[in-house]
Protein backbone atom coordinates (compact mmCIF):
# COMPACT_ATOMS: atom_id res chain seq x y z
CA UNK A 1 0.00 0.00 0.00
CA UNK A 2 1.29 3.46 -0.97
CA UNK A 3 -0.04 6.44 0.99
CA UNK A 4 0.61 10.14 0.32
CA UNK A 5 -0.19 12.72 3.01
CA UNK A 6 -0.94 16.40 2.28
CA UNK A 7 -0.86 18.86 5.19
CA UNK A 8 -3.06 21.88 5.82
CA UNK A 9 -2.55 25.64 5.75
CA UNK A 10 0.46 26.86 7.75
CA UNK A 11 1.35 23.30 8.77
CA UNK A 12 4.09 20.99 7.50
CA UNK A 13 4.84 17.39 6.61
CA UNK A 14 5.52 16.80 10.30
CA UNK A 15 1.77 16.81 10.97
CA UNK A 16 1.77 13.19 9.78
CA UNK A 17 5.03 12.03 11.38
CA UNK A 18 3.47 9.69 13.96
CA UNK A 19 0.80 8.38 11.59
CA UNK A 20 3.44 7.60 8.96
CA UNK A 21 5.44 5.71 11.56
CA UNK A 22 2.40 3.57 12.41
CA UNK A 23 1.68 2.79 8.77
CA UNK A 24 5.29 1.91 7.99
CA UNK A 25 5.28 -0.54 10.92
CA UNK A 26 2.58 -2.53 9.12
CA UNK A 27 4.37 -2.46 5.77
CA UNK A 28 2.83 0.54 4.03
CA UNK A 29 5.01 2.87 2.01
CA UNK A 30 4.31 6.49 2.91
CA UNK A 31 5.19 9.95 1.65
CA UNK A 32 4.64 13.35 3.17
CA UNK A 33 6.29 16.56 2.06
CA UNK A 34 5.97 20.28 2.61
CA UNK A 35 3.64 22.11 0.28
CA UNK A 36 4.90 25.17 -1.57
CA UNK A 37 5.45 28.10 0.78
CA UNK A 38 5.45 26.04 3.99
CA UNK A 39 7.94 24.14 6.16
CA UNK A 40 11.16 23.34 4.30
CA UNK A 41 9.58 24.86 1.18
CA UNK A 42 8.94 28.21 2.88
CA UNK A 43 10.87 30.08 0.20
CA UNK A 44 9.58 28.06 -2.77
CA UNK A 45 6.60 28.99 -4.88
CA UNK A 46 5.55 32.03 -6.84
CA UNK A 47 1.80 32.68 -6.95
CA UNK A 48 0.56 29.69 -4.91
CA UNK A 49 -2.18 28.89 -7.42
CA UNK A 50 -3.96 25.55 -7.60
CA UNK A 51 -2.01 24.74 -10.78
CA UNK A 52 1.32 25.51 -9.07
CA UNK A 53 0.47 23.42 -5.99
CA UNK A 54 -0.71 20.47 -8.12
CA UNK A 55 2.50 20.56 -10.19
CA UNK A 56 4.54 20.46 -6.96
CA UNK A 57 2.46 17.55 -5.61
CA UNK A 58 2.89 15.65 -8.88
CA UNK A 59 6.67 16.16 -8.84
CA UNK A 60 6.95 14.92 -5.25
CA UNK A 61 4.75 11.88 -5.87
CA UNK A 62 6.62 10.96 -9.06
CA UNK A 63 9.94 11.00 -7.17
CA UNK A 64 8.85 8.34 -4.68
CA UNK A 65 6.02 6.57 -6.51
CA UNK A 66 6.66 6.87 -10.27
CA UNK A 67 3.89 4.39 -11.06
CA UNK A 68 1.02 2.47 -9.54
CA UNK A 69 -1.99 3.46 -7.50
CA UNK A 70 -1.72 5.51 -4.32
CA UNK A 71 -4.06 6.52 -1.53
CA UNK A 72 -4.19 10.24 -0.75
CA UNK A 73 -4.80 11.57 2.76
CA UNK A 74 -5.41 15.31 3.06
CA UNK A 75 -5.80 17.35 6.22
CA UNK A 76 -7.80 20.58 6.04
CA UNK A 77 -6.58 22.50 2.96
CA UNK A 78 -4.56 19.41 2.04
CA UNK A 79 -7.90 17.67 1.51
CA UNK A 80 -8.90 20.19 -1.16
CA UNK A 81 -5.55 19.60 -2.85
CA UNK A 82 -5.98 15.82 -2.54
CA UNK A 83 -9.37 15.99 -4.27
CA UNK A 84 -8.00 18.28 -6.98
CA UNK A 85 -5.01 16.01 -7.61
CA UNK A 86 -7.27 12.94 -7.68
CA UNK A 87 -9.54 14.60 -10.24
CA UNK A 88 -6.53 15.27 -12.51
CA UNK A 89 -4.86 11.87 -11.95
CA UNK A 90 -7.73 9.37 -11.81
CA UNK A 91 -5.58 6.47 -12.99
CA UNK A 92 -3.15 6.90 -10.06
CA UNK A 93 -5.66 6.99 -7.18
CA UNK A 94 -7.13 4.06 -5.26
CA UNK A 95 -8.84 6.13 -2.56
CA UNK A 96 -8.91 9.55 -0.89
CA UNK A 97 -9.24 10.22 2.85
CA UNK A 98 -10.23 13.72 3.98
CA UNK A 99 -9.52 14.96 7.50
CA UNK A 100 -11.29 18.14 8.61
CA UNK A 101 -11.45 19.37 5.01
CA UNK A 102 -13.36 22.59 4.33
CA UNK A 103 -15.79 21.81 1.50
CA UNK A 104 -17.62 24.91 0.31
CA UNK A 105 -19.86 25.55 -2.71
CA UNK A 106 -18.20 28.86 -3.54
CA UNK A 107 -16.18 31.77 -2.16
CA UNK A 108 -19.23 33.46 -0.63
CA UNK A 109 -20.19 30.38 1.37
CA UNK A 110 -16.56 29.88 2.44
CA UNK A 111 -16.26 33.44 3.72
CA UNK A 112 -19.61 33.27 5.53
CA UNK A 113 -18.72 30.04 7.36
CA UNK A 114 -15.15 31.10 8.14
CA UNK A 115 -16.27 34.49 9.50
CA UNK A 116 -18.91 32.76 11.65
CA UNK A 117 -16.20 30.57 13.23
CA UNK A 118 -14.23 33.59 14.53
CA UNK A 119 -11.05 31.50 14.84
CA UNK A 120 -7.95 30.64 12.84
CA UNK A 121 -5.89 32.25 10.12
CA UNK A 122 -8.81 32.21 7.70
CA UNK A 123 -10.95 34.35 9.97
CA UNK A 124 -8.19 36.93 10.43
CA UNK A 125 -7.19 36.93 6.75
CA UNK A 126 -10.77 37.82 5.78
CA UNK A 127 -11.83 40.11 8.62
CA UNK A 128 -8.54 41.81 9.57
CA UNK A 129 -6.14 41.62 6.61
CA UNK A 130 -3.74 44.33 7.87
CA UNK A 131 -3.62 42.78 11.33
CA UNK A 132 -3.01 39.37 9.73
CA UNK A 133 -0.04 40.66 7.75
CA UNK A 134 1.55 42.28 10.83
CA UNK A 135 0.79 39.30 13.07
CA UNK A 136 2.19 36.82 10.54
CA UNK A 137 5.36 38.84 10.05
CA UNK A 138 5.97 39.24 13.78
CA UNK A 139 4.99 35.69 14.82
CA UNK A 140 6.95 34.06 12.01
CA UNK A 141 10.01 36.26 11.71
CA UNK A 142 10.79 36.44 15.42
CA UNK A 143 9.32 33.03 16.34
CA UNK A 144 6.87 34.53 18.82
CA UNK A 145 4.64 31.53 18.16
CA UNK A 146 6.51 29.75 20.95
CA UNK A 147 4.75 32.00 23.49
CA UNK A 148 1.32 30.84 22.31
CA UNK A 149 1.90 27.10 22.55
CA UNK A 150 -0.64 26.88 25.37
CA UNK A 151 -3.35 27.76 22.79
CA UNK A 152 -2.41 24.83 20.55
CA UNK A 153 -5.20 22.29 20.04
CA UNK A 154 -4.24 18.87 21.46
CA UNK A 155 -4.47 17.13 18.06
CA UNK A 156 -1.63 19.25 16.63
CA UNK A 157 1.76 17.65 17.30
CA UNK A 158 4.33 19.89 19.02
CA UNK A 159 6.69 19.71 16.05
CA UNK A 160 3.98 21.10 13.75
CA UNK A 161 3.36 23.96 16.15
CA UNK A 162 7.05 24.83 15.82
CA UNK A 163 6.69 24.66 12.03
CA UNK A 164 3.76 27.10 11.99
CA UNK A 165 6.24 29.95 11.67
CA UNK A 166 7.79 28.47 8.52
CA UNK A 167 5.87 30.43 5.91
CA UNK A 168 5.57 33.95 4.58
CA UNK A 169 2.52 36.15 4.59
CA UNK A 170 2.36 35.81 0.79
CA UNK A 171 2.36 32.00 0.91
CA UNK A 172 -0.25 32.01 3.70
CA UNK A 173 -2.52 34.63 2.11
CA UNK A 174 -2.27 33.51 -1.52
CA UNK A 175 -2.67 29.81 -0.72
CA UNK A 176 -5.70 30.60 1.45
CA UNK A 177 -7.24 32.71 -1.34
CA UNK A 178 -6.42 30.36 -4.22
CA UNK A 179 -7.10 27.02 -2.58
CA UNK A 180 -9.56 27.46 0.28
CA UNK A 181 -11.65 30.36 -1.05
CA UNK A 182 -11.50 29.84 -4.82
CA UNK A 183 -11.42 26.05 -5.22
CA UNK A 184 -14.88 24.59 -4.80
CA UNK A 185 -14.28 21.48 -2.72
CA UNK A 186 -17.85 20.25 -3.10
CA UNK A 187 -17.71 20.56 -6.90
CA UNK A 188 -14.32 18.86 -7.03
CA UNK A 189 -15.57 16.07 -4.77
CA UNK A 190 -18.39 15.39 -7.23
CA UNK A 191 -15.82 14.83 -10.00
CA UNK A 192 -13.69 12.30 -8.12
CA UNK A 193 -14.58 8.76 -9.18
CA UNK A 194 -12.69 6.82 -6.48
CA UNK A 195 -13.87 6.09 -2.91
CA UNK A 196 -13.64 9.14 -0.64
CA UNK A 197 -13.81 8.86 3.13
N, C-alpha and C positions, 0 to 999 in steps of 0.2 A: 504494500500500500504506500502510495506517495501522497503526502499532504503538504500543501503550501498555506502559510499563515500570512494574513495581511492586517497590519495594525491600524489603529484609529488616529484621528487628528491629534497632533502634538505628542503622540506616543512614539514607540520604537519597537524594533524586533524583539526586544527583551520582554515585552508584554507576554510573549508565548514561551519564554525560556523553560519554565517548569512543565508546561503541557508537552512541549517538544521532548523533554527528557522522558516523560511517562510513555509517550508513543514510541520513542526509539527503544525503550526497554522491552517492548512487545514486538519489535521487528519492523516497525514502520519507518520509512525514510521521510524525513521532514525538511522543510525549508522555510525560514523566515528571514526577512531582510528589511532594511529601513527604506521607507518610501522616499521619494524625492522631497528634499527640503527638511527632512527630519532625521534625528539620530546621527549616525555616521555620514549620512547624505545631506546634512544641514546646508552645505554650500553647493549642492547640486540641484539643478533644475532652473528653468527660465520663467515660464508663465504659469506652471502648475495647472495646466489644462487636463481634461480627461484624457485626451489623446497622448499627452506627454507622460502622464502617470501610467497609462496602459502600455506604452512602449517600454517604459522602465520595468514594469512587471514582467512583460514578455521576455526581455533580455535576461532578467534574473532567473526566471523559470527555465529558459533554454540552457543556461549555464549548467544547472544541476540536473534537470530532467529534460533532455533534448527530445525525447519521444515518449509516447505512452500516455495513458490517462492519469489525471491527478484529481485529488479532492481539494477544494479551496475552502479555507476557513477565514472569514472576515469579521473583525470586531469593529463596531460602530461605522465610521467612514470606510474602513477597510471592507465592510460588507457591500457597500455600494460599488466599490472597485472590483470586488470579487464577482458580483453579478454582471458588471459591465465587461469584465474580461471573459467570463463564461459565455456571454452573448456573442462575443467576437471569436471565440475559440471553442465552439461546440464539440468538435472532435477530440479535444484534449481533456474534457471534464467528465468525471464520473458522478460527482455530487458537489453541492455547495452547502456550507453551514454558515448561518448568519448569527452573530452574537451582538445583541443590543444595536441593531442596525436601524438608522433612521430612514424610514421609507415614506416619502411624501409624494403627493400627486404633482405638485409644482412648487415654484419658489414662494408663492403667496402662502400656501399651506405650511411650508417649512418655516417661514418667518413667524407666522401666527403661533405655531406650536412651540417653537424655540423661545419666543418672547414670553409666552405663558409660563414656561418652566422657570425663568428667572435665575438660572444657574449655568455655569460653564462658559467656555470661550465663545460659543455661538451666540449666547445671549448678549455678551459684552460687545462682540464684533458688530452685531446689528444695532443695539440700543445706544452704545457709547463708543463709537469708533475711535475717537481721539484718545479717550481713556485707555482703550484696548492697545493702541499703538504704544503709548507711554508705558503702560503696565508690562507689556510684552518685552519692550526694550530693557526696562529696568530689571524685571524678574529673570530674563534670560542672560543678558550681558553680565550682570553682577552676581548671578546665581542666588538671588534672594528667595528663590523657590524653597530652599532648604529651611527657611523659617516658617513655611506654611505646611510642613509635612503632617502636622496634626489634623489638617483638613482633608487629607487624602482618604478617599473611600477604601475600605478594607480589601476590596477585590483587585486593587491596583498594586502590583508588586513594587517593593521599595526601589528596585533598580529602574523601573519605568518612571517613577516619580523623579528620580535624579535626571533621567533623560528628557523630561518635559521642557527643560531649558534649551535643548538642542534643536532649535529652529530659529527662523527669522520671522519678523512680522509679515514680510511679503509671502513667505511660504505658508504661514498660518492663515493669513487673510485670503490669499488667492486660492489655496486649496479648499478652504471652507466655501468660498463663493462658487468655484467651478465644480466642485464635487458634491458637496452637501446641498447647496441651494439650487444649483442649475442642472443636476442630473436627477431625473425622475426615477427614484428607486422602484416605485410601484410599477411604472411602465416597463422598466428594464426587467424586473422580476417576471412580468408576463411574457417576455420574449425568451426566457431561459427554459430550455427543454429538458434539463436534467433534474433529478430530485433536489429540492431545496428544503433544508430544515432550518 
